Amino acid sequence: MAFPGVGVSPAPGPRPVPADLDAIGDRYTDLLEAREHGDQAVANLLAHACADDIPALREEIHRVELLRRELAAEVDRLTGGA
């Protein structure tokens, strides 16, 4: 019995929605501004929101690192490893 898509990379189906990095950056900037102005209530809310963003940031960093390695390998291949 065969299962469609097993062993296929990338997995079939809809791709995950990428993180909204602009919104994440805006939240972090707002957090810093709230702390700077002494607005502790807003700072606490934004700190929790920023903490929720950490998994998305880790995924994005991992994705970019994989692309960097792929690009470095291709540059090495094209330049003969020089």
LINCORNOR-V658871 format. One record per pair of residues at least 12 apart in sequence whose C-alpha atoms are under 7 Angstrom apart, sorted by the first residue. I is the first residue (numbers start at 0). GAP is how many residues later the second one is. Records with the same first field share a line. If there is no record, write none. Layout:
I->GAP  GAP
//
This chain:
18->37
23->29
26->19  23
27->22
30->12  15  16
//
